[in-house]
Amino acid sequence: MEEIKFFTQKEIKKLFRTIEDAKEEDKYWLRNLCIFRVAYRCGLRASEIGLIMASDFNQQRGEMYCRRLKGSQNNTIRLDMKTVKFLNRYIMENDIKASDFLFTSQEKRPISRQMLDKLIKKYCEKGKVATRDKWHFHSLKHSVAVHLAESGLDLKEVQYYIGHKNINNTFIYFQFTTAQQEEMYKKLKKRNMLV
């Protein structure tokens, strides 16, 4: 089985901070921060980021409708308040209409997968975030799945959250969490098993 590369929660925070700190020299910092925060929070692939329409973001509820590819299930994910704040600012400052793609290139086309991979490499290198083997946009999707598993969500909840149709695709993220292992050992100890 192939090893999944993911960022720790500390590395994710460092990545977001690096993008935010680039505001003085990077005129696209706000767009990029919104992209990375939405991709992580919603567990989106790079190819799915370019599909997001401004109308997919419900500003009143702070939710994002996620169109998923590769046979995954579309769903709606509630965003954290910080991401909502940045998205609202981004939409307002760029006069984005409901019928517009939310994240576009300089040519006003949906942002490409290739550009997203360049951006993650740029920010990871700049912020010295993680090791090079994690510097792929898809690592954000893997990261949120592992973090959800570590937080105590069950298999079905993580499956829904990241849009997997097949629960076997979700199961892989539970091999990384030590929280479930610790709970298992506590249960065994409580029942005087394996003494």
DOMISE-528149 format. One record per residue (C-alpha): residue in one letter; x, y, z. Coordinates in steps of 0.05 Angstrom, whole numbers, padded with zeros to 5 digits, always signed. Layout:
<rs>
aXYZ ...
</rs>
This chain:
<rs>
m+00000+00000+00000 e+00026+00069-00019 e+00043+00115+00038 i-00001+00176+00042 k+00033+00243+00051 f-00001+00293+00095 f+00015+00356+00134 t+00010+00358+00209 q-00038+00410+00238 k+00022+00451+00258 e+00048+00449+00186 i-00020+00470+00159 k-00021+00530+00205 k+00050+00548+00184 l+00030+00542+00110 f-00030+00590+00120 r+00014+00638+00159 t+00066+00638+00104 i+00014+00656+00052 e-00015+00711+00096 d+00054+00739+00110 a+00067+00745+00035 k+00015+00802+00029 e+00069+00855+00020 e+00102+00823-00041 d+00046+00779-00070 k-00015+00814-00099 y-00052+00747-00103 w-00040+00728-00030 l-00113+00735-00010 r-00138+00692-00068 n-00085+00641-00052 l-00100+00640+00022 c-00174+00629+00007 i-00157+00573-00042 f-00114+00536+00008 r-00161+00546+00066 v-00222+00522+00025 a-00183+00463-00004 y-00161+00441+00064 r-00226+00453+00100 c-00269+00419+00047 g-00219+00364+00028 l-00218+00384-00046 r-00173+00361-00102 a-00135+00413-00143 s-00180+00398-00203 e-00242+00412-00160 i-00218+00481-00138 g-00225+00509-00209 l-00298+00485-00212 i-00322+00527-00153 m-00371+00581-00172 a-00381+00642-00128 s-00454+00619-00120 d-00428+00555-00087 f-00408+00596-00026 n-00468+00611+00019 q-00444+00673+00055 q-00501+00674+00105 r-00490+00602+00128 g-00414+00602+00117 e-00420+00538+00075 m-00388+00515+00011 y-00422+00468-00039 c-00368+00421-00063 r-00371+00390-00133 r-00327+00330-00130 l-00295+00290-00186 k-00270+00219-00194 g-00336+00189-00173 s-00339+00223-00106 q-00403+00250-00075 n-00419+00324-00078 n-00433+00354-00010 t-00437+00418+00029 i-00384+00434+00082 r-00389+00488+00135 l-00327+00532+00136 d-00291+00559+00197 m-00302+00632+00214 k-00232+00653+00193 t-00241+00623+00123 v-00310+00656+00117 k-00279+00724+00135 f-00223+00717+00084 l-00272+00693+00030 n-00320+00751+00041 r-00262+00800+00037 y-00235+00767-00026 i-00304+00768-00060 m-00316+00841-00042 e-00246+00866-00061 n-00249+00831-00129 d-00322+00847-00144 i-00337+00774-00156 k-00408+00759-00180 a-00449+00697-00164 s-00442+00673-00236 d-00365+00679-00235 f-00315+00624-00221 l-00290+00638-00151 f-00216+00624-00162 t-00187+00646-00229 s-00120+00657-00261 q-00093+00724-00284 e-00128+00710-00350 k-00195+00702-00313 r-00199+00628-00328 p-00210+00576-00273 i-00145+00565-00236 s-00108+00504-00261 r-00083+00443-00224 q-00013+00457-00249 m-00015+00528-00219 l-00040+00501-00153 d+00018+00452-00150 k+00067+00509-00165 l+00035+00552-00110 i+00040+00498-00057 k+00113+00485-00074 k+00127+00560-00072 y+00095+00571-00004 c+00122+00508+00027 e+00193+00526+00005 k+00185+00598+00028 g+00158+00579+00096 k+00202+00517+00104 v+00138+00477+00113 a+00147+00402+00120 t+00191+00359+00076 r+00191+00363+00000 d+00154+00297-00008 k+00091+00331+00021 w+00094+00391-00026 h+00035+00370-00069 f-00034+00402-00070 h-00067+00334-00059 s-00032+00331+00009 l-00084+00381+00034 k-00141+00331+00021 h-00101+00275+00055 s-00086+00322+00113 v-00157+00341+00130 a-00178+00268+00126 v-00124+00247+00175 h-00139+00306+00220 l-00214+00289+00221 a-00197+00217+00238 e-00151+00241+00294 s-00205+00287+00321 g-00250+00228+00337 l-00298+00229+00278 d-00319+00159+00258 l-00307+00126+00191 k-00376+00145+00162 e-00369+00217+00184 v-00301+00224+00150 q-00327+00188+00089 y-00384+00240+00082 y-00338+00299+00097 i-00288+00283+00042 g-00340+00257-00007 h-00318+00185-00016 k-00371+00139-00046 n-00333+00077-00024 i-00318+00072+00050 n-00256+00030+00035 n-00224+00093+00006 t-00235+00128+00072 f-00209+00072+00116 i-00136+00086+00096 y-00137+00151+00136 f-00150+00114+00201 q-00084+00077+00199 f-00048+00141+00215 t-00086+00163+00277 t-00056+00146+00344 a-00118+00174+00380 q-00159+00112+00360 q-00102+00066+00380 e-00098+00099+00449 e-00174+00092+00458 m-00169+00018+00440 y-00113+00007+00491 k-00153+00044+00545 k-00213-00001+00532 l-00169-00063+00536 k-00136-00039+00600 k-00204-00022+00631 r-00228-00093+00616 n-00162-00123+00642 m-00146-00151+00574 l-00075-00162+00550 v-00045-00153+00619 
</rs>
